[in-house]
Amino acid sequence: MVFWKWVEVSDEDTHEILKVPFLRFYYVFNVGQCDGIPSNLIPTYPEPVLDPIPTCERIVANMPKPPELRHKENEAYYNPLLDYVNMPKPSKFNEMTAYYAVLFHELVHSTGHSSRLARKEVMQQIKFGSDRYSVEELTAEIGTCFLKSFAGIGNEQFENNVAYIQGWLEKLKNDRKFIVYASSCAQRAADYILNLKPEEIATEEAEVVPQPVGDDLPF
């Protein structure tokens, strides 16, 4: 497991306060792989949610400053120029959990808008298939996993996510910095959508300079 955050340090010469990345790596093992752990230290887990749809509905309804949601075309995408998400009608999906999985993906994209987290991969013009485009897709897919887990959507829905994530990692040549960066962006996006810890999810990407969105391809 990798933990990282921005920390403030004082320059020894100028005494200027600088922001630098702090990174730490941990080996993490599942409790089922360990022997001799006292029973009082073994975590307990709540029963699985039998019907995750009400939770999915609340997640969407309670998102701060949400984009407009349309059902005008039979495809799913986020338009960063006009700040709206288009989704196929729910009747086009075999089950509602699949509908919300796709909607979560597009909502994660929408968090990159200038009115929300101002993520550079959404704010700036990027080319389809470029590294930045791939990172944004990786961010959206990881964020979708976070939201599906929060909603209680079953593991059977995660197989497509795993394949999708592996595909984008292959595109990025499995460079570790991409997965760390995308995971961090995904966590902030999921926290924003869930309206969790709002004081901690303000944009920390100091290098991001907000720019008007041009004729970007929708995500």
Secondary structure as GFF3:
##gff-version 3
##sequence-region A 1 219
A	DSSP	beta_strand	2	10	.	.	.	ID=ss1
A	DSSP	beta_strand	17	25	.	.	.	ID=ss2
A	DSSP	three_ten_helix	31	33	.	.	.	ID=ss3
A	DSSP	three_ten_helix	39	41	.	.	.	ID=ss4
A	DSSP	alpha_helix	53	61	.	.	.	ID=ss5
A	DSSP	beta_strand	68	70	.	.	.	ID=ss6
A	DSSP	beta_strand	77	79	.	.	.	ID=ss7
A	DSSP	beta_strand	84	86	.	.	.	ID=ss8
A	DSSP	three_ten_helix	90	92	.	.	.	ID=ss9
A	DSSP	alpha_helix	96	110	.	.	.	ID=ss10
A	DSSP	alpha_helix	120	123	.	.	.	ID=ss11
A	DSSP	alpha_helix	131	151	.	.	.	ID=ss12
A	DSSP	three_ten_helix	155	158	.	.	.	ID=ss13
A	DSSP	alpha_helix	159	171	.	.	.	ID=ss14
A	DSSP	alpha_helix	176	194	.	.	.	ID=ss15
A	DSSP	three_ten_helix	198	200	.	.	.	ID=ss16
###
